[in-house]
Amino acid sequence: MSYPMHRKYLIFIALCLAPLLPAASAEPPSSILLWADGAPGSEAFREVPEKTEEGKSNIYSVHHPSITPYLPDPGKATGTAVIVAPGGGHRVLCLGHEGYTLGQWLADHGIAAFVLKYRLAREEGSTYTIEDHAMADTRRAIRFIRSRAREWGIRPDRVGILGFSAGGELAAYAAMKSDPGKPDAPDPIERESSRPDFQGLIYPGKSDTFTVEAGMPPAFIAFGQKDRLDISRGMAEIYLKYHAAGVPAEMHIYSNAAHGFGYRPNTTGGSGDWPMRFREWLVDSKLLVEVKTEL
């Protein structure tokens, strides 16, 4: 088969650039500790290393909570940031389809993403609790990102959180209870607000513990109809409570999806496209402004 000269030229350029493109299995960026001198409550575990489940991207034994940044190219950056809280039943962190892949997708679409490693309250032998440790990590991450907003090209009034399953619990709790920070705190990070500007709840667990009141951050909700009832029915009921309280909310129910669909780059259609719906919701909600590029 012969090609016109301009097509041959384009093919040549593509082949030359191919080795420069990042591999799909590239290592994630370096993580940043939320407490440089160690997390409060983890003093006895500072020498205990993080562990990875054999043959999986799941980790456990988290004693040094951190965020892994995925920053968009400056030409694509919108100033909006999202903390991504993976699920795993508070026993492990599922950093593959509920962490790093979404972080990269968000960065590719102009959104600064920060994948959160939080301490695990239900890991065997754990001395941590959700409220005292996992939520402390979550709120610290929100403050931390605001404290470095200028450095990362982020608007401090567009810092949200999105969580899957157990991470969805943390996202919901962060939206339910927050504080404006302590202006006189010796640690400048603690002077920042812990209130997320929006919340993404992707098949979150424990919906029966969620409370709703007027003035809460707007919510994006997505889950599968085939998920367990506390999610498939529970989150539908939470949506109605948001509506009654005047909290802006958008809900997507995928009829053929169950628990744990996460984000997988090679899955399209139905629940595979929820990240695009999330980004559209951010635009519609004036939480993300499209970057205009000249043709």
RODO-2510 file (C-alpha; in nm, 4 decimals, decimal comma):
residues 295
     n   res          X          Y          Z
     1     m     0,0000     0,0000     0,0000
     2     s     0,1377     0,3440    -0,0905
     3     y     0,0847     0,6569     0,1182
     4     p     0,0800     1,0222     0,0119
     5     m     0,3977     1,2079     0,1021
     6     h     0,2363     1,4058     0,3885
     7     r     0,1096     1,0836     0,5513
     8     k     0,4543     0,9260     0,5256
     9     y     0,5958     1,2319     0,7005
    10     l     0,3407     1,2111     0,9833
    11     i     0,4080     0,8399     1,0307
    12     f     0,7829     0,9097     1,0482
    13     i     0,7302     1,1781     1,3147
    14     a     0,5040     0,9486     1,5178
    15     l     0,7609     0,6697     1,5136
    16     c     1,0338     0,9078     1,6236
    17     l     0,8277     1,0399     1,9128
    18     a     0,6978     0,7014     2,0296
    19     p     0,9993     0,6217     2,2529
    20     l     0,9479     0,9563     2,4291
    21     l     0,5917     0,8802     2,5366
    22     p     0,5480     0,7649     2,8981
    23     a     0,4864     0,3945     2,9419
    24     a     0,1514     0,2878     3,0848
    25     s     0,3286     0,0955     3,3599
    26     a     0,5590     0,3842     3,4584
    27     e     0,6381     0,4205     3,8261
    28     p     0,4256     0,6802     4,0108
    29     p     0,5861     1,0107     4,1100
    30     s     0,7591     1,0382     4,4471
    31     s     0,5300     1,0783     4,7459
    32     i     0,5429     1,3639     4,9968
    33     l     0,5021     1,3016     5,3693
    34     l     0,2129     1,4876     5,5290
    35     w     0,4126     1,5272     5,8503
    36     a     0,7844     1,5699     5,7891
    37     d     0,8675     1,4705     6,1477
    38     g     0,6237     1,1798     6,1656
    39     a     0,2467     1,1545     6,1990
    40     p     0,0967     1,2045     6,5464
    41     g    -0,0063     0,8638     6,6806
    42     s     0,2508     0,6721     6,4745
    43     e     0,5536     0,7333     6,6940
    44     a     0,5910     0,3635     6,7783
    45     f     0,5916     0,2608     6,4105
    46     r     0,8406     0,4991     6,2532
    47     e     1,0815     0,2215     6,1647
    48     v     0,8111    -0,0126     6,0283
    49     p     0,8152    -0,0173     5,6460
    50     e     0,5222     0,0040     5,4105
    51     k     0,4316    -0,3296     5,2511
    52     t     0,2891    -0,4378     4,9170
    53     e     0,0569    -0,7335     4,8581
    54     e     0,2318    -0,9893     4,6415
    55     g     0,1332    -0,9628     4,2763
    56     k    -0,0924    -0,6609     4,3385
    57     s    -0,0737    -0,2841     4,3545
    58     n    -0,2306    -0,2850     4,7014
    59     i    -0,0290    -0,1631     4,9989
    60     y    -0,0673    -0,1898     5,3749
    61     s     0,1337    -0,1134     5,6888
    62     v     0,0967     0,2601     5,6271
    63     h     0,2591     0,4516     5,9131
    64     h     0,3866     0,7501     5,7171
    65     p     0,0783     0,9069     5,5513
    66     s     0,1586     1,0870     5,2293
    67     i     0,0313     1,2304     4,9036
    68     t     0,1601     1,1435     4,5581
    69     p     0,1214     1,4426     4,3230
    70     y     0,0180     1,4224     3,9597
    71     l     0,0493     1,7750     3,8241
    72     p    -0,0798     1,8742     3,4798
    73     d     0,1382     2,0415     3,2224
    74     p     0,1262     2,4197     3,2773
    75     g    -0,0466     2,4691     2,9435
    76     k    -0,3308     2,2387     3,0515
    77     a    -0,3568     2,3342     3,4193
    78     t    -0,6983     2,4601     3,5299
    79     g    -0,6126     2,5484     3,8915
    80     t    -0,8455     2,2774     4,0252
    81     a    -0,7074     2,0062     4,2543
    82     v    -0,8461     1,6701     4,3679
    83     i    -0,7262     1,4458     4,6497
    84     v    -0,7839     1,0827     4,5496
    85     a    -0,8523     0,8503     4,8450
    86     p    -0,8313     0,4812     4,7405
    87     g    -1,0525     0,2147     4,8935
    88     g    -0,9666    -0,1211     5,0438
    89     g    -1,1919    -0,1658     5,3445
    90     h    -0,9468     0,0203     5,5709
    91     r    -0,7301    -0,2943     5,5493
    92     v    -0,5301    -0,2152     5,2345
    93     l    -0,5069     0,0690     4,9854
    94     c    -0,5998    -0,0247     4,6277
    95     l    -0,3601     0,2129     4,4561
    96     g    -0,4026     0,0700     4,1057
    97     h    -0,7536     0,1208     3,9712
    98     e    -0,8497     0,3501     4,2619
    99     g    -0,5369     0,5596     4,2849
   100     y    -0,2513     0,6114     4,0432
   101     t    -0,4365     0,5509     3,7167
   102     l    -0,6991     0,8107     3,8063
   103     g    -0,4306     1,0512     3,9260
   104     q    -0,2662     1,0370     3,5845
   105     w    -0,6009     1,0724     3,4047
   106     l    -0,6875     1,3825     3,6054
   107     a    -0,3481     1,5405     3,5354
   108     d    -0,3873     1,4636     3,1643
   109     h    -0,7183     1,6518     3,1769
   110     g    -0,5834     1,9625     3,3484
   111     i    -0,6605     1,8736     3,7100
   112     a    -0,3895     1,8492     3,9750
   113     a    -0,4323     1,5156     4,1540
   114     f    -0,2879     1,3947     4,4828
   115     v    -0,3205     1,0253     4,5680
   116     l    -0,3558     0,9860     4,9435
   117     k    -0,1972     0,7110     5,1492
   118     y    -0,3819     0,7113     5,4812
   119     r    -0,3424     0,4947     5,7891
   120     l    -0,5514     0,1780     5,8029
   121     a    -0,7862     0,1238     6,0951
   122     r    -0,8945    -0,2329     6,0113
   123     e    -0,5660    -0,3875     5,9128
   124     e    -0,4885    -0,6890     6,1316
   125     g    -0,3288    -0,5688     6,4563
   126     s    -0,3864    -0,2014     6,3763
   127     t    -0,3960     0,0475     6,6635
   128     y    -0,5398     0,3213     6,4415
   129     t    -0,8977     0,4448     6,4204
   130     i    -1,0824     0,6045     6,1311
   131     e    -1,1601     0,9298     6,3116
   132     d    -0,8333     0,9796     6,4999
   133     h    -0,5909     0,8716     6,2292
   134     a    -0,7386     0,8136     5,8803
   135     m    -0,9413     1,1337     5,9065
   136     a    -0,6471     1,3222     6,0529
   137     d    -0,4507     1,2194     5,7425
   138     t    -0,7355     1,3264     5,5144
   139     r    -0,7781     1,6687     5,6707
   140     r    -0,4033     1,7183     5,6823
   141     a    -0,3852     1,6477     5,3077
   142     i    -0,6438     1,9180     5,2338
   143     r    -0,4547     2,1711     5,4465
   144     f    -0,1192     2,0638     5,3007
   145     i    -0,2284     2,1205     4,9407
   146     r    -0,3733     2,4619     5,0237
   147     s    -0,0485     2,5560     5,1963
   148     r     0,1419     2,4900     4,8710
   149     a    -0,1261     2,6077     4,6293
   150     r     0,0834     2,8888     4,4849
   151     e     0,3795     2,6569     4,4242
   152     w     0,1629     2,4008     4,2441
   153     g    -0,0497     2,6475     4,0463
   154     i    -0,3663     2,5593     4,2375
   155     r    -0,6518     2,7831     4,3441
   156     p    -0,6995     2,7369     4,7207
   157     d    -1,0774     2,7658     4,6724
   158     r    -1,0834     2,4713     4,4289
   159     v    -0,9392     2,1918     4,6392
   160     g    -1,1706     1,8901     4,6521
   161     i    -1,1572     1,5257     4,7502
   162     l    -1,2742     1,2117     4,5720
   163     g    -1,2805     0,8710     4,7365
   164     f    -1,3627     0,5113     4,6495
   165     s    -1,5375     0,2767     4,8941
   166     a    -1,3546     0,3219     5,2284
   167     g    -1,1859     0,6277     5,0784
   168     g    -1,5342     0,7523     4,9886
   169     e    -1,6198     0,7403     5,3581
   170     l    -1,3252     0,9676     5,4295
   171     a    -1,4286     1,2081     5,1534
   172     a    -1,7836     1,2253     5,2906
   173     y    -1,6648     1,2722     5,6496
   174     a    -1,4286     1,5510     5,5405
   175     a    -1,7243     1,7317     5,3823
   176     m    -1,9402     1,6710     5,6910
   177     k    -1,6949     1,8037     5,9500
   178     s    -1,4189     2,0571     5,8942
   179     d    -1,2600     2,3625     6,0497
   180     p    -1,1158     2,6906     5,9186
   181     g    -0,7689     2,6251     6,0580
   182     k    -0,5848     2,7869     6,3488
   183     p    -0,4421     3,1276     6,2543
   184     d    -0,1869     3,1170     6,5382
   185     a    -0,0694     2,7570     6,4864
   186     p     0,3122     2,7199     6,4885
   187     d     0,2812     2,4814     6,1915
   188     p     0,1732     2,6932     5,8905
   189     i    -0,0059     2,3941     5,7378
   190     e    -0,2419     2,3841     6,0360
   191     r    -0,3447     2,7437     5,9663
   192     e    -0,5252     2,6318     5,6522
   193     s    -0,8888     2,5212     5,6273
   194     s    -0,9688     2,1498     5,6168
   195     r    -1,2970     2,2030     5,4279
   196     p    -1,3009     2,0504     5,0784
   197     d    -1,4540     2,2708     4,8118
   198     f    -1,6281     1,9676     4,6575
   199     q    -1,6604     1,5952     4,7174
   200     g    -1,6642     1,2946     4,4858
   201     l    -1,8251     0,9843     4,6375
   202     i    -1,7579     0,6751     4,4268
   203     y    -1,9426     0,3720     4,5734
   204     p    -1,8649     0,4911     4,9293
   205     g    -1,9252     0,2575     5,2213
   206     k    -2,1051     0,3312     5,5482
   207     s    -2,3602     0,5666     5,3933
   208     d    -2,5787     0,5105     5,7012
   209     t    -2,3246     0,7179     5,8974
   210     f    -2,3437     1,0167     5,6605
   211     t    -2,5198     1,3320     5,7754
   212     v    -2,6398     1,6145     5,5527
   213     e    -2,6965     1,9798     5,6256
   214     a    -2,7253     2,2995     5,4274
   215     g    -2,4007     2,4597     5,3218
   216     m    -2,2052     2,1392     5,2687
   217     p    -1,9694     2,1157     4,9675
   218     p    -2,1332     2,0084     4,6403
   219     a    -2,1221     1,6358     4,5696
   220     f    -2,0676     1,4078     4,2719
   221     i    -2,1936     1,0527     4,3323
   222     a    -2,1378     0,7397     4,1229
   223     f    -2,2079     0,3739     4,1966
   224     g    -2,3428     0,0553     4,0435
   225     q    -2,6968    -0,0746     4,0790
   226     k    -2,5553    -0,4209     4,1471
   227     d    -2,3564    -0,2997     4,4474
   228     r    -2,4625    -0,3984     4,7991
   229     l    -2,7760    -0,2300     4,9345
   230     d    -2,6061     0,0068     5,1774
   231     i    -2,4487     0,1679     4,8706
   232     s    -2,6988     0,1192     4,5859
   233     r    -2,9982     0,2177     4,7979
   234     g    -2,8182     0,4094     5,0708
   235     m    -2,6519     0,6578     4,8383
   236     a    -2,9794     0,7165     4,6534
   237     e    -3,1285     0,8135     4,9889
   238     i    -2,8313     1,0398     5,0642
   239     y    -2,8827     1,2128     4,7298
   240     l    -3,2427     1,2924     4,8300
   241     k    -3,1149     1,4379     5,1565
   242     y    -2,8712     1,6589     4,9656
   243     h    -3,1580     1,7739     4,7474
   244     a    -3,3784     1,8540     5,0462
   245     a    -3,0962     2,0493     5,2128
   246     g    -3,0205     2,2479     4,8986
   247     v    -2,6719     2,0963     4,8576
   248     p    -2,5836     2,0783     4,4859
   249     a    -2,5403     1,7129     4,3904
   250     e    -2,5230     1,4982     4,0793
   251     m    -2,5709     1,1222     4,0859
   252     h    -2,4853     0,8530     3,8290
   253     i    -2,6137     0,4973     3,8724
   254     y    -2,4679     0,2355     3,6387
   255     s    -2,7153    -0,0465     3,5935
   256     n    -2,4619    -0,3148     3,5038
   257     a    -2,1879    -0,2230     3,7521
   258     a    -2,1164    -0,3693     4,0947
   259     h    -1,8628    -0,2674     4,3585
   260     g    -1,5055    -0,1694     4,2793
   261     f    -1,5162    -0,0652     3,9129
   262     g    -1,2711     0,2172     3,9871
   263     y    -1,0976     0,3624     3,6846
   264     r    -0,9345     0,1385     3,4266
   265     p    -0,7910     0,3207     3,1231
   266     n    -0,8941     0,0526     2,8727
   267     t    -1,2586     0,0397     2,9839
   268     t    -1,5019     0,2661     2,8004
   269     g    -1,8759     0,3096     2,8058
   270     g    -2,1031     0,2894     3,1085
   271     s    -1,9160     0,3027     3,4368
   272     g    -1,5855     0,3185     3,2492
   273     d    -1,6592     0,6776     3,1479
   274     w    -1,7480     0,8164     3,4911
   275     p    -1,4262     1,0271     3,5175
   276     m    -1,5388     1,2268     3,2141
   277     r    -1,8788     1,2803     3,3752
   278     f    -1,6978     1,3978     3,6896
   279     r    -1,4946     1,6509     3,4929
   280     e    -1,8056     1,7732     3,3129
   281     w    -1,9730     1,8196     3,6507
   282     l    -1,6785     2,0270     3,7733
   283     v    -1,7133     2,2512     3,4675
   284     d    -2,0916     2,2808     3,5057
   285     s    -2,0477     2,3610     3,8763
   286     k    -1,7970     2,6418     3,8015
   287     l    -1,5334     2,4458     3,9922
   288     l    -1,3167     2,4056     3,6844
   289     v    -1,2590     2,6524     3,4045
   290     e    -1,1615     2,5084     3,0695
   291     v    -0,8217     2,6141     2,9405
   292     k    -0,8560     2,7709     2,5959
   293     t    -0,5749     2,6991     2,3538
   294     e    -0,5172     2,8732     2,0252
   295     l    -0,5423     2,6634     1,7120
***
